[in-house]
Amino acid sequence: MPTHPQAPDPPPEGAVQPPRADLPPAGPPAEEAEPGPDAGTGPAAPDDEYAEALKDVEDRWRRALADLDNLRKRHAKELERERAAERARTAAAFLQVIDNLELALSHAAADPGAILEGVRAVRDQAVNVLERLGYPRDAETGVAFDPTRHEVVGVVEDPGAEPNTVVQVLRPGYGEAEHQLRPAAVTVAKRE
């Protein structure tokens, strides 16, 4: 009985088969190399466009940062200049007070009664300066106690005063609401 070569059994479905020698290798077809950026012909590669756009954005970003830094420095200089000018205006407002105190001290030996009147006038002048600067004097008695304007340093029994009212101002306060230099130190009538 003659033996004939048998054809091999087909491989199972999905099995990896070895490449056949009579077929070209699998994969994308070989392409010709593109000309480089120095070839001088053809459109610019997309990478070059992105690089140019990135350089442009970086340049604008650096300029914006420099402008912001210059603005910050200019603002700091202007703020310091304004502070110095305001200090000078405030100090100048008190020069008359100092002049009048020196005048009162130079006349101290002449008449003690006149000295007392002079000191009161200088105090009134200083209170007026503070008021013009936006800090009015708060030294009222008989008003209701307000914790935003008053600091209680004592509580007293006073039958002639309403409970929780200011009986005596020991140290006047200066300013109002959010712009207060200090609250008034007061004694308050006791609640019954």
C-alpha positions in Angstrom: 0.0 0.0 0.0 1.6 3.1 -1.1 1.7 6.0 1.4 0.8 9.5 0.3 1.8 12.4 2.3 -1.2 13.8 4.2 -2.0 17.4 4.4 -1.5 18.8 7.9 -4.5 19.3 10.0 -5.7 23.0 9.9 -4.7 24.9 13.1 -7.4 25.6 15.6 -9.3 28.8 15.1 -7.5 31.9 16.7 -4.1 30.2 16.9 -1.1 32.2 15.9 0.5 30.9 12.7 4.1 31.3 11.7 4.6 33.8 8.8 4.6 32.3 5.4 7.7 32.8 3.3 5.7 33.6 0.2 4.0 36.7 1.8 5.5 40.2 2.5 6.0 41.0 6.2 3.0 42.4 8.1 2.9 46.0 9.2 2.5 49.4 7.7 3.9 49.8 4.2 7.3 51.4 4.1 7.1 55.1 3.5 9.6 57.4 1.9 11.4 59.6 4.5 10.0 63.1 4.7 12.4 65.9 4.0 13.9 67.5 7.1 13.3 71.1 8.2 16.4 72.3 6.4 15.2 70.8 3.1 13.8 74.3 2.1 10.8 72.9 0.3 7.3 72.0 1.4 5.1 73.2 4.2 6.4 73.5 7.8 5.9 70.5 10.0 3.2 70.8 12.6 5.8 70.6 15.4 7.3 73.8 14.1 4.0 75.6 14.3 3.4 74.4 17.8 6.9 75.5 18.8 6.4 78.9 17.4 3.0 79.3 19.1 4.5 78.1 22.4 7.3 80.7 22.1 4.8 83.4 21.4 2.7 82.5 24.4 5.8 82.2 26.7 6.9 85.6 25.5 3.5 87.2 26.2 3.4 85.5 29.6 6.9 86.8 30.6 5.9 90.3 29.5 2.7 90.1 31.6 4.7 89.0 34.6 7.2 91.9 34.1 4.3 94.4 33.8 2.7 93.0 36.9 5.9 93.2 38.9 6.5 96.8 37.7 2.9 97.7 38.7 3.4 96.2 42.1 6.6 98.2 42.7 5.0 101.4 41.4 2.0 100.9 43.7 4.3 100.3 46.7 6.2 103.5 46.0 3.0 105.5 45.7 1.6 104.0 48.9 4.7 104.9 50.8 4.6 108.5 49.4 0.9 108.9 50.4 1.7 107.6 53.9 4.6 110.0 54.3 2.4 112.9 53.1 -0.4 112.0 55.6 2.1 111.7 58.5 3.4 115.2 57.6 -0.2 116.7 57.4 -1.0 115.2 60.8 2.2 116.4 62.4 1.7 119.8 61.0 -1.8 120.0 62.5 -0.2 119.5 66.0 2.5 122.2 65.6 0.2 124.9 66.9 -0.7 122.8 69.9 3.0 122.5 70.7 3.7 126.2 70.1 0.9 127.1 72.5 2.1 124.7 75.2 5.6 126.2 75.0 4.0 129.7 75.3 2.1 128.6 78.4 5.2 127.2 80.0 7.2 130.4 79.3 4.5 132.4 81.2 4.2 129.9 84.1 5.7 132.3 86.7 3.6 135.3 85.7 0.0 134.3 86.7 -1.0 130.8 87.8 -4.7 131.5 86.8 -3.7 132.5 83.3 -1.7 129.2 83.0 -4.8 127.2 83.8 -6.8 129.0 81.2 -4.0 128.6 78.7 -3.7 124.9 79.3 -7.5 124.5 78.8 -7.2 126.5 75.5 -4.4 124.2 74.3 -6.4 121.1 75.2 -9.4 122.4 73.3 -7.1 123.1 70.4 -5.8 119.6 70.4 -9.3 118.1 70.7 -10.3 120.3 67.7 -7.3 118.9 65.7 -8.4 115.3 66.5 -11.9 116.1 65.4 -10.7 117.6 62.1 -8.7 114.3 61.6 -12.0 112.4 62.0 -11.8 111.4 65.7 -14.4 113.4 67.6 -14.2 113.4 71.4 -16.7 111.2 73.3 -17.1 112.3 76.9 -20.9 112.5 77.5 -22.5 111.5 80.7 -26.2 110.4 81.2 -26.2 108.5 77.9 -27.0 104.7 77.7 -24.0 102.5 78.0 -22.8 101.3 74.5 -20.1 98.6 74.5 -18.8 99.8 71.1 -18.1 103.3 72.5 -17.5 102.7 76.2 -15.2 100.7 78.4 -16.6 100.1 81.9 -14.0 100.6 84.6 -16.5 100.7 87.5 -20.2 100.2 88.5 -21.7 102.6 91.0 -25.1 102.9 92.8 -26.7 106.2 91.8 -30.3 106.6 92.7 -30.6 109.7 90.4 -29.4 107.9 87.3 -31.1 105.3 85.1 -29.7 101.9 85.3 -27.0 101.0 82.7 -26.2 104.7 81.9 -22.9 106.5 82.0 -22.5 108.3 85.3 -18.9 109.5 85.0 -16.3 109.7 82.2 -12.8 108.9 83.6 -11.0 109.1 80.3 -12.6 110.4 77.1 -12.8 108.3 74.0 -12.0 109.5 70.5 -13.5 108.3 67.2 -16.7 106.7 66.0 -17.8 103.2 65.1 -15.1 101.5 62.9 -12.7 104.5 63.2 -12.1 104.6 66.9 -8.8 105.5 68.5 -10.0 104.3 71.9 -13.2 103.9 73.8 -14.2 106.1 76.7 -13.4 104.8 80.2 -16.6 105.2 82.2 -18.5 104.3 85.4 -22.0 103.0 84.9 -25.0 103.1 87.1 -25.9 99.7 88.6 -29.0 97.8 87.6 -31.6 97.5 90.4 
